[in-house]
Amino acid sequence: MSDSALQPASPRLSAMLLSSMKRLGLSVLPFVVVILLWQFASLFFPRFLFPSLIDVFWRCLDIFTTGSMFADVLATVFRILAGLAGAFIVGGVLALLMVRSTVIDRFLSPILSLFQGIPALSWVVFAIIWFHGTEFRIFFIMVMTTLPAFTFQVLGALRAMSRDLMEMVFSFRPTRLKLFRVMIAPAILPDILTAWKVNLGNASRVVVVAELVGATGGVGYELLQQQQVFDMAGALAWTLQLVFFVLIVQGLLTLIENTAFKYRAVSERAI
């Protein structure tokens, strides 16, 4: 009886393992291709142009194991997260005000659109002229470059909520906490997670520019040092620190999304 019950489960388990391995292979394949192409180029070009990935690996290991170097990585990570958190909080408040008042919406939308068109380097120059503290300069730059995207994304999510569904929920007279938990949070969370994923990549690029001109530590500062001695292996190793950080955080955001929205139906047919 038990053997017969286990037999149908075995093919299903094998199919699940095969599907998981296929997805993993498709995810890893682009990285493998890039690695092979780089290693192939390192055989024909000077080391200061295309260093061997073995050299890059040892430089990455040196960064991870050297306290002062790893502290620079952590400093950059903290600056990115602090800037994103500040922009998200301010952007969420502005989006709530804009969705509740047409006057505020008409007043703030052009300003945010204007901010969105200002290059990150311009914000760096403004911060250097206006402020003295290095950390506050970087925080200001991070907030101003990511604020418009957060605001418009949250605003779009709030406006996309079904009015009929809102009226139905209000008919049950929910508390504010229950209304947020049952109605608002599930409606806007997908767009918020998408905004974080998009702004995470933008922030990782902006923070390097900010650190290049004003910081005395961090990944951007270290990249400047590698440029001065034409150390391509070191430059690539420091760049990979930001790549690793972005991949890890995006993986965590995807995990949160998959866990929070297990109930969503999955289409069996591609669009």
C-alpha positions as CSV (number, residue, x, y, z in Angstrom):
1,M,0.0,0.0,0.0
2,S,2.7,2.4,1.0
3,D,4.9,1.5,-2.0
4,S,2.0,2.1,-4.4
5,A,1.4,5.5,-2.8
6,L,5.0,6.5,-3.3
7,Q,5.3,5.5,-6.9
8,P,3.1,8.4,-8.4
9,A,5.0,10.9,-6.3
10,S,8.4,9.9,-7.7
11,P,7.7,11.1,-11.3
12,R,6.3,14.4,-10.0
13,L,9.4,14.9,-7.8
14,S,11.7,14.2,-10.7
15,A,9.7,16.7,-12.9
16,M,10.0,19.4,-10.2
17,L,13.7,18.8,-9.8
18,L,14.2,18.9,-13.6
19,S,12.2,22.1,-13.8
20,S,14.2,23.7,-11.0
21,M,17.5,22.7,-12.6
22,K,16.3,24.1,-15.9
23,R,15.4,27.4,-14.4
24,L,18.8,27.5,-12.5
25,G,20.6,26.7,-15.7
26,L,18.9,29.5,-17.6
27,S,19.7,32.0,-14.8
28,V,23.3,31.0,-14.7
29,L,24.0,30.7,-18.4
30,P,24.3,34.5,-19.2
31,F,26.9,34.8,-16.4
32,V,28.8,31.8,-17.7
33,V,28.9,33.3,-21.2
34,V,30.2,36.7,-20.0
35,I,32.9,34.9,-17.8
36,L,34.1,32.8,-20.7
37,L,34.2,35.7,-23.1
38,W,36.2,37.8,-20.6
39,Q,38.6,35.0,-19.8
40,F,39.1,34.4,-23.6
41,A,39.9,38.1,-24.1
42,S,42.4,38.0,-21.3
43,L,44.5,35.5,-23.3
44,F,45.0,38.0,-26.1
45,F,45.0,41.4,-24.5
46,P,47.4,43.0,-21.9
47,R,46.5,42.5,-18.3
48,F,45.8,46.1,-17.6
49,L,43.0,45.9,-20.2
50,F,41.5,42.4,-19.6
51,P,43.0,40.8,-16.4
52,S,42.5,37.1,-15.8
53,L,39.4,36.3,-13.8
54,I,41.7,34.4,-11.4
55,D,43.4,37.7,-10.6
56,V,40.0,39.4,-10.1
57,F,38.9,36.5,-7.8
58,W,41.9,37.0,-5.6
59,R,41.3,40.7,-5.4
60,C,37.7,40.1,-4.4
61,L,38.8,37.7,-1.8
62,D,41.3,40.3,-0.5
63,I,38.5,42.9,-0.2
64,F,36.3,40.4,1.7
65,T,39.1,39.4,4.1
66,T,40.7,42.8,4.7
67,G,38.8,44.8,7.4
68,S,39.5,48.3,6.1
69,M,38.5,47.3,2.6
70,F,35.3,45.5,3.6
71,A,34.5,48.5,5.7
72,D,34.5,50.6,2.5
73,V,32.0,48.2,1.0
74,L,29.7,48.4,4.0
75,A,29.9,52.2,4.0
76,T,28.7,52.2,0.4
77,V,25.9,49.7,1.2
78,F,24.8,51.8,4.1
79,R,24.7,55.0,2.0
80,I,22.6,53.3,-0.7
81,L,20.1,51.8,1.8
82,A,19.9,55.1,3.7
83,G,19.3,57.1,0.6
84,L,16.7,54.7,-0.8
85,A,14.9,54.6,2.6
86,G,14.8,58.4,2.8
87,A,13.5,58.8,-0.7
88,F,10.9,56.1,-0.2
89,I,9.5,57.7,3.0
90,V,9.4,61.2,1.5
91,G,8.1,59.9,-1.8
92,G,5.3,57.9,-0.1
93,V,4.2,60.9,1.9
94,L,4.2,63.1,-1.2
95,A,2.2,60.4,-3.1
96,L,-0.4,60.3,-0.4
97,L,-0.8,64.0,-0.4
98,M,-1.0,64.1,-4.2
99,V,-3.7,61.3,-4.4
100,R,-5.8,63.1,-1.8
101,S,-5.6,66.6,-3.2
102,T,-5.8,67.6,-6.9
103,V,-4.2,71.0,-6.1
104,I,-1.2,69.4,-4.5
105,D,-0.9,67.0,-7.4
106,R,-0.9,69.8,-9.9
107,F,1.7,71.7,-7.9
108,L,4.1,68.8,-7.2
109,S,4.0,66.9,-10.5
110,P,5.8,69.5,-12.6
111,I,8.4,69.9,-9.8
112,L,9.1,66.1,-9.6
113,S,9.2,65.9,-13.4
114,L,11.8,68.7,-13.3
115,F,13.9,66.9,-10.7
116,Q,13.7,63.7,-12.8
117,G,15.4,65.5,-15.7
118,I,18.3,66.8,-13.6
119,P,21.4,64.6,-14.1
120,A,23.0,62.9,-11.1
121,L,26.2,64.8,-11.6
122,S,24.3,68.1,-11.3
123,W,23.0,67.0,-7.9
124,V,26.6,66.2,-6.9
125,V,27.7,69.7,-7.8
126,F,24.7,71.3,-6.0
127,A,25.4,69.2,-2.9
128,I,29.1,70.2,-2.8
129,I,28.2,73.9,-3.1
130,W,25.3,73.8,-0.6
131,F,26.5,71.4,2.1
132,H,29.7,70.7,4.1
133,G,29.3,67.2,5.6
134,T,30.3,64.4,3.2
135,E,27.7,61.9,4.5
136,F,24.9,64.4,4.3
137,R,26.0,65.4,0.7
138,I,25.8,61.7,-0.4
139,F,22.4,61.2,1.4
140,F,21.0,64.3,-0.3
141,I,22.2,63.2,-3.7
142,M,20.7,59.7,-3.2
143,V,17.4,61.1,-2.1
144,M,17.0,63.6,-4.9
145,T,17.9,61.2,-7.7
146,T,15.5,58.5,-6.6
147,L,12.7,60.6,-5.1
148,P,10.7,61.2,-8.3
149,A,10.6,57.5,-9.3
150,F,9.4,56.4,-5.8
151,T,6.8,59.2,-5.7
152,F,5.3,58.4,-9.2
153,Q,5.4,54.7,-8.6
154,V,3.5,54.9,-5.3
155,L,1.2,57.4,-6.8
156,G,0.4,55.2,-9.7
157,A,-0.2,52.2,-7.4
158,L,-2.6,54.2,-5.2
159,R,-4.5,55.5,-8.3
160,A,-4.8,52.0,-9.7
161,M,-6.7,50.7,-6.8
162,S,-10.3,49.7,-7.7
163,R,-12.8,52.3,-6.5
164,D,-15.7,49.7,-6.5
165,L,-13.6,47.4,-4.4
166,M,-12.8,50.2,-2.0
167,E,-16.5,51.1,-1.6
168,M,-17.2,47.4,-0.9
169,V,-14.5,47.2,1.8
170,F,-15.8,50.5,3.4
171,S,-19.2,49.0,3.7
172,F,-17.8,46.6,6.3
173,R,-16.6,49.5,8.4
174,P,-13.0,48.3,8.8
175,T,-10.5,49.9,11.1
176,R,-7.7,51.9,9.5
177,L,-5.2,49.2,10.3
178,K,-7.4,46.5,8.8
179,L,-8.1,48.6,5.7
180,F,-4.4,49.1,5.1
181,R,-3.6,45.4,5.7
182,V,-6.5,43.9,3.7
183,M,-6.9,46.4,0.9
184,I,-4.2,49.0,0.4
185,A,-1.0,46.9,1.1
186,P,-1.8,44.1,-1.3
187,A,-2.7,46.6,-4.0
188,I,0.4,48.8,-3.8
189,L,3.1,46.3,-2.6
190,P,3.9,44.9,-6.1
191,D,4.5,48.4,-7.5
192,I,6.5,49.3,-4.4
193,L,8.8,46.3,-4.8
194,T,9.2,47.1,-8.5
195,A,10.2,50.6,-7.6
196,W,12.8,49.4,-5.1
197,K,14.3,47.0,-7.7
198,V,14.5,49.8,-10.3
199,N,15.9,52.4,-7.9
200,L,18.4,49.9,-6.4
201,G,20.3,49.8,-9.7
202,N,20.1,53.5,-10.2
203,A,21.3,54.2,-6.6
204,S,24.3,51.8,-7.0
205,R,25.4,53.9,-10.0
206,V,24.7,57.3,-8.4
207,V,26.5,56.5,-5.2
208,V,29.7,55.8,-7.0
209,V,29.6,59.2,-8.7
210,A,28.8,60.8,-5.3
211,E,31.8,59.1,-3.6
212,L,34.2,59.9,-6.4
213,V,34.0,63.6,-5.8
214,G,33.6,64.0,-2.0
215,A,34.1,60.8,0.0
216,T,37.3,59.5,1.6
217,G,36.1,56.0,1.7
218,G,33.6,53.7,-0.1
219,V,33.5,51.8,-3.4
220,G,33.6,55.0,-5.5
221,Y,36.6,56.3,-3.7
222,E,38.4,53.0,-4.1
223,L,37.6,52.9,-7.8
224,L,39.2,56.3,-8.2
225,Q,42.4,54.9,-6.6
226,Q,42.4,52.0,-9.1
227,Q,42.0,54.4,-12.0
228,Q,45.0,56.4,-10.9
229,V,47.3,53.3,-11.1
230,F,45.5,51.7,-14.1
231,D,44.7,48.6,-12.0
232,M,41.9,47.0,-14.0
233,A,41.7,43.9,-11.8
234,G,41.2,46.1,-8.8
235,A,38.6,48.2,-10.6
236,L,36.6,45.1,-11.6
237,A,36.9,43.6,-8.1
238,W,35.5,46.8,-6.5
239,T,32.7,47.0,-9.2
240,L,31.7,43.5,-8.4
241,Q,31.1,44.4,-4.8
242,L,28.2,46.6,-5.9
243,V,27.0,43.9,-8.4
244,F,26.9,41.3,-5.6
245,F,25.0,43.7,-3.3
246,V,22.4,44.5,-6.0
247,L,21.9,40.8,-6.9
248,I,21.5,39.9,-3.2
249,V,19.0,42.7,-2.4
250,Q,17.0,42.0,-5.6
251,G,16.9,38.3,-4.7
252,L,15.5,39.2,-1.3
253,L,12.9,41.5,-2.9
254,T,11.9,38.7,-5.3
255,L,11.6,36.3,-2.3
256,I,9.4,38.8,-0.5
257,E,7.2,39.2,-3.6
258,N,6.9,35.4,-4.1
259,T,6.1,34.8,-0.5
260,A,3.6,37.7,-0.2
261,F,1.7,36.9,-3.4
262,K,1.5,33.1,-3.4
263,Y,-2.2,33.4,-3.9
264,R,-1.8,35.0,-7.4
265,A,-2.8,32.7,-10.3
266,V,0.0,31.8,-12.7
267,S,-0.9,31.8,-16.3
268,E,-0.1,28.6,-18.2
269,R,0.1,30.5,-21.5
270,A,2.7,33.1,-22.4
271,I,1.6,36.5,-23.4
